[in-house]
């Protein structure tokens, strides 16, 4: 059983139900341990909260829409997508990928985003950049949802 999970996540800091454009969305690293859930954007930690008792509200989705969930904090609601929510959504930048790569170096047993069924993978950058078509990205997001839900349920 892995002690940490790291994946790319797209965040709408306003938690909107409907958007005309994805330009206001951010891309960061979602790092989950047995104790904490942390969202890091660039070199800045946006928030961290205790995992036990965290209020993750999974939004109903189908295989044709990006897997998504809301996190409710005293400062507001954040909506997270586990794959790009639209064609004009920003791409992960090298800083985000480096953050996840650093998390991989911290522990050898990390379940990794875009890996098959939570398997450990050393080629995160290659996997994220190779997911060019929307269908592959949606599938990866759906796998990440399954991995994240299973990880949280074991805590």
C-alpha positions as CSV (number, residue, x, y, z in Angstrom):
1,X,0.0,0.0,0.0
2,X,1.4,3.4,-1.0
3,X,1.7,6.3,1.4
4,X,1.5,9.1,-1.1
5,X,-0.3,9.9,-4.3
6,X,0.7,12.7,-6.7
7,X,-1.1,13.9,-9.8
8,X,-1.7,16.8,-12.1
9,X,-5.0,18.6,-11.3
10,X,-6.8,21.6,-12.9
11,X,-8.4,23.9,-10.4
12,X,-11.2,26.4,-10.8
13,X,-10.6,28.6,-7.7
14,X,-14.2,30.0,-8.0
15,X,-15.8,26.5,-8.2
16,X,-18.1,27.6,-11.0
17,X,-20.7,25.2,-12.5
18,X,-20.4,26.7,-16.0
19,X,-17.6,28.5,-17.8
20,X,-17.4,30.1,-21.2
21,X,-13.7,29.9,-21.2
22,X,-11.1,27.9,-19.2
23,X,-8.6,30.8,-19.1
24,X,-9.1,31.4,-15.4
25,X,-8.3,27.9,-14.4
26,X,-5.0,26.9,-12.9
27,X,-2.9,23.7,-13.2
28,X,-1.0,22.4,-10.2
29,X,0.0,19.3,-8.3
30,X,-2.4,17.5,-6.1
31,X,-0.4,15.6,-3.5
32,X,-2.3,13.3,-1.1
33,X,-0.7,11.5,1.9
34,X,-2.5,9.4,4.5
35,X,-2.7,12.5,6.7
36,X,-3.0,15.5,4.3
37,X,-4.3,16.7,0.9
38,X,-2.2,19.5,-0.6
39,X,-2.6,21.6,-3.8
40,X,0.6,23.2,-5.1
41,X,0.7,25.6,-7.9
42,X,4.1,26.5,-9.2
43,X,6.3,26.8,-6.1
44,X,3.4,28.0,-4.0
45,X,1.3,25.8,-1.7
46,X,-2.3,27.0,-2.3
47,X,-3.8,25.0,0.6
48,X,-3.3,21.9,2.7
49,X,-5.9,20.2,4.8
50,X,-6.1,17.1,7.0
51,X,-7.3,14.2,4.9
52,X,-9.4,12.5,7.6
53,X,-12.7,14.4,7.5
54,X,-11.9,16.4,4.4
55,X,-15.0,17.4,2.5
56,X,-14.5,16.1,-1.1
57,X,-17.7,16.4,-3.0
58,X,-17.5,14.2,-6.1
59,X,-19.5,15.7,-9.0
60,X,-21.6,13.4,-11.1
61,X,-19.7,12.7,-14.3
62,X,-19.7,10.3,-17.2
63,X,-16.8,8.9,-19.1
64,X,-17.2,11.7,-21.6
65,X,-16.6,14.5,-19.2
66,X,-13.6,15.3,-17.0
67,X,-13.6,13.7,-13.6
68,X,-14.2,16.4,-11.0
69,X,-14.8,17.1,-7.4
70,X,-15.2,20.1,-5.1
71,X,-13.3,20.9,-1.9
72,X,-15.0,23.1,0.6
73,X,-12.8,25.3,2.7
74,X,-13.6,28.3,5.0
75,X,-12.2,30.6,2.2
76,X,-14.5,29.1,-0.4
77,X,-15.0,26.2,-2.8
78,X,-12.4,24.9,-5.2
79,X,-13.4,22.7,-8.1
80,X,-10.8,20.2,-9.3
81,X,-10.6,18.4,-12.6
82,X,-8.4,15.3,-13.0
83,X,-7.9,15.9,-16.7
84,X,-8.1,19.0,-18.8
85,X,-11.7,20.2,-18.6
86,X,-11.6,21.8,-22.1
87,X,-9.5,22.3,-25.2
88,X,-8.4,25.8,-24.1
89,X,-7.5,24.7,-20.6
90,X,-3.9,25.5,-19.7
91,X,-1.3,22.8,-20.1
92,X,0.9,21.7,-17.2
93,X,4.1,23.7,-17.1
94,X,7.5,22.4,-16.2
95,X,7.3,23.7,-12.6
96,X,4.2,21.6,-11.9
97,X,5.8,18.5,-13.5
98,X,9.0,19.1,-11.4
99,X,6.9,19.3,-8.2
100,X,5.4,15.9,-8.9
101,X,8.8,14.6,-9.9
102,X,10.3,15.8,-6.6
103,X,7.5,14.0,-4.8
104,X,8.5,10.8,-6.6
105,X,12.1,11.2,-5.4
106,X,10.9,11.7,-1.7
107,X,9.4,8.2,-1.6
108,X,9.9,5.2,-3.7
109,X,6.4,3.9,-3.3
110,X,4.2,6.6,-4.8
111,X,1.2,5.8,-6.9
112,X,1.3,8.1,-9.8
113,X,-1.2,9.9,-11.9
114,X,-1.7,8.5,-15.4
115,X,-0.2,5.2,-14.3
116,X,-2.2,2.0,-14.9
117,X,-4.3,1.3,-11.8
118,X,-2.0,3.1,-9.4
119,X,1.2,1.5,-10.5
120,X,4.5,3.3,-9.7
121,X,5.9,5.0,-12.8
122,X,9.1,7.0,-13.4
123,X,8.0,8.7,-16.6
124,X,5.4,11.2,-15.5
125,X,6.6,13.9,-17.8
126,X,6.4,11.6,-20.8
127,X,3.0,10.3,-19.9
128,X,1.5,13.8,-19.4
129,X,3.0,15.2,-22.6
130,X,2.1,12.2,-24.6
131,X,-1.6,12.4,-23.8
132,X,-2.4,14.5,-26.8
133,X,-5.9,13.6,-27.8
134,X,-8.9,14.4,-25.6
135,X,-10.1,10.8,-25.3
136,X,-6.8,9.6,-23.8
137,X,-6.9,12.6,-21.4
138,X,-10.4,11.7,-20.3
139,X,-9.5,8.1,-19.7
140,X,-6.4,9.1,-17.7
141,X,-8.6,11.5,-15.6
142,X,-11.1,8.7,-15.0
143,X,-8.3,6.3,-13.9
144,X,-7.0,9.1,-11.6
145,X,-10.4,9.4,-10.0
146,X,-10.6,5.7,-9.3
147,X,-7.0,5.7,-7.9
148,X,-7.8,8.8,-5.7
149,X,-11.1,7.4,-4.4
150,X,-9.5,4.1,-3.6
151,X,-6.5,5.8,-1.8
152,X,-8.9,8.0,0.3
153,X,-11.1,5.1,1.2
154,X,-8.1,3.2,2.6
155,X,-7.2,6.1,4.9
